Amino acid sequence: MLTLQIKRKWFDMIVSGEKKEEYREIKPYYTKRFQTIGLLDRYGLPTISIEKVVLKNGYSSDSKQALVDVIIDIRQGKPEWGAEPNKEYYCLLIKKVCLHN
């Protein structure tokens, strides 16, 4: 299962249901990670697969975490949710927050 670290502001907004997307830059590092769990195919294109991802607020062992169901798309993000205007991202569309602590 893939774990992604995110800032507290975004973590809290996702858990509350306010933020429905999380962004990652389109770079080989994320392409490989998303391919490994089946969100991207071998050509780097989005699949229709829904996968579970752990979102973690920080790096310590006791950081807050949320298990979320996501699908992926490539699109411009929303600046109010942390994206740079007119820049494309891997966009993790959050379908369900399954568990958080």
Backbone as CSV, one residue per row, in Angstrom:
resi,resn,N_x,N_y,N_z,CA_x,CA_y,CA_z,C_x,C_y,C_z
1,MET,0.847,-1.174,0.000,0.000,0.000,0.000,0.894,1.239,0.000
2,LEU,0.502,2.214,-0.762,1.272,3.441,-0.913,0.949,4.410,0.216
3,THR,1.984,5.019,0.798,1.824,6.053,1.810,2.376,7.360,1.265
4,LEU,1.582,8.423,1.358,1.994,9.757,0.923,1.906,10.723,2.099
5,GLN,2.954,11.495,2.293,2.938,12.504,3.344,2.270,13.775,2.821
6,ILE,1.451,14.398,3.673,0.815,15.658,3.302,0.826,16.606,4.500
7,LYS,0.702,17.882,4.202,0.672,18.899,5.250,-0.630,18.811,6.042
8,ARG,-0.559,19.251,7.280,-1.700,19.151,8.190,-2.949,19.837,7.644
9,LYS,-2.776,21.023,7.060,-3.922,21.760,6.514,-4.696,20.897,5.522
10,TRP,-3.975,20.288,4.578,-4.615,19.467,3.544,-5.167,18.177,4.145
11,PHE,-4.431,17.585,5.077,-4.887,16.367,5.746,-6.234,16.621,6.430
12,ASP,-6.314,17.678,7.218,-7.548,17.994,7.944,-8.709,18.263,6.986
13,MET,-8.438,18.941,5.872,-9.491,19.229,4.893,-9.984,17.958,4.214
14,ILE,-9.082,17.013,3.959,-9.470,15.738,3.333,-10.313,14.920,4.298
15,VAL,-9.868,14.803,5.541,-10.603,14.017,6.533,-11.994,14.594,6.775
16,SER,-12.110,15.923,6.759,-13.416,16.562,6.984,-14.332,16.448,5.765
17,GLY,-13.769,16.086,4.609,-14.552,15.977,3.382,-14.565,17.238,2.545
18,GLU,-13.876,18.274,3.009,-13.852,19.552,2.286,-12.989,19.488,1.028
19,LYS,-11.837,18.827,1.128,-10.906,18.719,-0.002,-11.078,17.340,-0.620
20,LYS,-11.340,17.302,-1.921,-11.631,16.043,-2.617,-10.505,15.590,-3.538
21,GLU,-9.397,16.319,-3.572,-8.290,15.991,-4.463,-6.965,16.211,-3.742
22,GLU,-5.981,15.381,-4.073,-4.614,15.585,-3.602,-3.718,15.549,-4.829
23,TYR,-2.730,16.436,-4.879,-1.905,16.606,-6.070,-0.479,16.138,-5.850
24,ARG,0.085,15.583,-6.914,1.493,15.222,-6.948,2.034,15.635,-8.310
25,GLU,3.275,16.150,-8.308,3.881,16.585,-9.558,4.073,15.400,-10.499
26,ILE,3.970,15.674,-11.779,4.188,14.634,-12.789,5.697,14.503,-12.985
27,LYS,6.259,13.529,-12.284,7.695,13.252,-12.321,7.879,11.736,-12.291
28,PRO,9.015,11.254,-12.782,9.257,9.799,-12.786,9.080,9.148,-11.415
29,TYR,9.435,9.838,-10.344,9.303,9.291,-8.995,7.857,8.893,-8.704
30,TYR,6.907,9.792,-8.967,5.502,9.489,-8.707,4.920,8.561,-9.766
31,THR,5.369,8.681,-11.004,4.897,7.765,-12.046,5.156,6.330,-11.615
32,LYS,6.357,6.040,-11.169,6.725,4.682,-10.741,5.893,4.235,-9.542
33,ARG,5.721,5.109,-8.571,4.953,4.750,-7.375,3.495,4.458,-7.728
34,PHE,2.902,5.270,-8.595,1.499,5.062,-8.967,1.335,3.846,-9.876
35,GLN,2.341,3.549,-10.701,2.292,2.336,-11.518,2.353,1.090,-10.627
36,THR,3.160,1.142,-9.592,3.343,-0.002,-8.696,2.032,-0.439,-8.050
37,ILE,1.152,0.513,-7.728,-0.116,0.137,-7.079,-1.283,0.041,-8.062
38,GLY,-1.027,0.273,-9.355,-2.060,0.073,-10.359,-2.891,1.287,-10.729
39,LEU,-2.489,2.475,-10.275,-3.230,3.680,-10.656,-2.852,4.182,-12.051
40,LEU,-1.613,3.883,-12.469,-1.151,4.227,-13.814,-0.740,2.949,-14.531
41,ASP,-0.970,2.905,-15.853,-0.525,1.731,-16.618,0.961,1.849,-16.945
42,ARG,1.477,0.902,-17.674,2.921,0.898,-17.948,3.373,2.059,-18.830
43,TYR,2.421,2.728,-19.476,2.742,3.890,-20.308,2.581,5.201,-19.545
44,GLY,2.194,5.119,-18.274,2.004,6.317,-17.459,0.634,6.944,-17.603
45,LEU,-0.318,6.202,-18.159,-1.676,6.719,-18.327,-2.567,6.231,-17.190
46,PRO,-3.525,7.061,-16.770,-4.414,6.660,-15.674,-5.218,5.413,-16.012
47,THR,-5.406,4.560,-15.007,-6.278,3.404,-15.135,-7.618,3.762,-14.504
48,ILE,-8.578,2.871,-14.596,-9.877,3.123,-13.960,-9.944,2.482,-12.581
49,SER,-8.815,2.010,-12.116,-8.731,1.305,-10.847,-8.928,2.236,-9.649
50,ILE,-9.673,1.751,-8.654,-9.767,2.434,-7.363,-8.806,1.719,-6.426
51,GLU,-7.922,2.475,-5.807,-6.918,1.891,-4.919,-6.943,2.584,-3.570
52,LYS,-6.465,1.882,-2.560,-6.346,2.455,-1.222,-4.951,3.065,-1.071
53,VAL,-4.910,4.265,-0.494,-3.671,4.991,-0.249,-3.721,5.512,1.181
54,VAL,-2.595,5.485,1.858,-2.502,6.063,3.189,-1.968,7.485,3.057
55,LEU,-2.709,8.441,3.578,-2.244,9.819,3.655,-1.766,10.040,5.081
56,LYS,-0.548,10.522,5.216,0.056,10.654,6.538,0.502,12.093,6.751
57,ASN,0.119,12.654,7.877,0.490,14.023,8.224,1.825,14.015,8.960
58,GLY,2.905,14.021,8.204,4.238,14.041,8.793,4.958,12.716,8.643
59,TYR,6.149,12.660,9.254,7.025,11.505,9.088,7.203,10.672,10.351
60,SER,6.737,11.141,11.495,6.957,10.384,12.728,6.010,9.183,12.797
61,SER,6.362,8.224,13.627,5.568,6.996,13.715,4.174,7.233,14.299
62,ASP,3.993,8.311,15.049,2.674,8.580,15.629,1.906,9.681,14.902
63,SER,2.311,10.005,13.678,1.600,11.013,12.878,0.194,10.528,12.541
64,LYS,-0.731,11.480,12.410,-2.094,11.137,12.010,-2.070,10.540,10.608
65,GLN,-2.956,9.552,10.387,-3.049,8.891,9.090,-4.507,8.735,8.687
66,ALA,-4.732,8.687,7.389,-6.057,8.399,6.852,-5.902,7.413,5.707
67,LEU,-6.742,6.390,5.705,-6.797,5.431,4.603,-7.907,5.901,3.677
68,VAL,-7.561,6.149,2.417,-8.534,6.693,1.474,-8.599,5.857,0.205
69,ASP,-9.779,5.806,-0.412,-9.953,5.207,-1.733,-9.774,6.316,-2.756
70,VAL,-8.923,6.074,-3.754,-8.658,7.091,-4.769,-8.670,6.492,-6.170
71,ILE,-8.944,7.351,-7.144,-8.637,7.083,-8.539,-7.717,8.209,-8.966
72,ILE,-7.075,8.054,-10.105,-6.114,9.075,-10.524,-6.518,9.661,-11.870
73,ASP,-6.156,10.911,-12.059,-6.348,11.596,-13.328,-5.165,12.536,-13.511
74,ILE,-5.003,13.031,-14.713,-3.990,14.043,-14.990,-4.753,15.293,-15.400
75,ARG,-4.606,16.344,-14.598,-5.358,17.576,-14.856,-4.749,18.727,-14.072
76,GLN,-5.266,19.922,-14.367,-4.868,21.081,-13.592,-5.558,21.031,-12.239
77,GLY,-4.819,21.371,-11.203,-5.377,21.373,-9.863,-6.011,22.707,-9.516
78,LYS,-6.663,22.716,-8.382,-7.319,23.926,-7.882,-6.357,24.689,-6.980
79,PRO,-6.105,25.965,-7.290,-5.181,26.753,-6.461,-5.603,26.824,-4.987
80,GLU,-6.899,26.835,-4.724,-7.351,26.893,-3.330,-7.044,25.605,-2.571
81,TRP,-6.655,24.550,-3.291,-6.280,23.283,-2.666,-4.785,23.000,-2.823
82,GLY,-4.003,24.050,-3.128,-2.556,23.927,-3.130,-1.872,23.783,-4.470
83,ALA,-2.611,23.792,-5.563,-2.009,23.627,-6.895,-1.568,24.973,-7.463
84,GLU,-0.531,24.938,-8.283,-0.114,26.126,-9.012,-1.061,26.310,-10.192
85,PRO,-1.459,27.548,-10.485,-2.357,27.786,-11.628,-1.733,27.312,-12.947
86,ASN,-2.566,26.750,-13.804,-2.189,26.337,-15.158,-1.085,25.273,-15.205
87,LYS,-0.973,24.475,-14.178,0.019,23.397,-14.139,-0.722,22.077,-13.988
88,GLU,-0.305,21.073,-14.784,-0.933,19.758,-14.684,-0.249,18.924,-13.615
89,TYR,-1.059,18.112,-12.941,-0.606,17.252,-11.851,-1.200,15.867,-12.004
90,TYR,-0.594,14.914,-11.288,-1.313,13.693,-10.986,-2.320,14.106,-9.929
91,CYS,-3.569,13.910,-10.215,-4.640,14.323,-9.322,-5.283,13.068,-8.731
92,LEU,-5.110,12.894,-7.436,-5.736,11.771,-6.744,-7.125,12.221,-6.324
93,LEU,-8.134,11.642,-6.941,-9.519,11.987,-6.646,-9.979,11.110,-5.491
94,ILE,-10.272,11.738,-4.381,-10.613,11.007,-3.155,-12.083,10.635,-3.201
95,LYS,-12.325,9.333,-3.276,-13.696,8.819,-3.361,-14.277,8.523,-1.987
96,LYS,-13.395,8.147,-1.039,-13.896,7.779,0.279,-12.755,7.831,1.284
97,VAL,-13.017,8.421,2.442,-12.077,8.343,3.557,-12.533,7.149,4.377
98,CYS,-11.726,6.083,4.362,-12.130,4.821,4.986,-11.846,4.791,6.478
99,LEU,-10.748,5.365,6.886,-10.309,5.248,8.259,-9.317,6.356,8.547
100,HIS,-9.379,6.937,9.735,-8.351,7.879,10.135,-8.129,7.789,11.626
101,ASN,-6.912,8.150,12.039,-6.595,8.174,13.472,-5.795,9.405,13.803
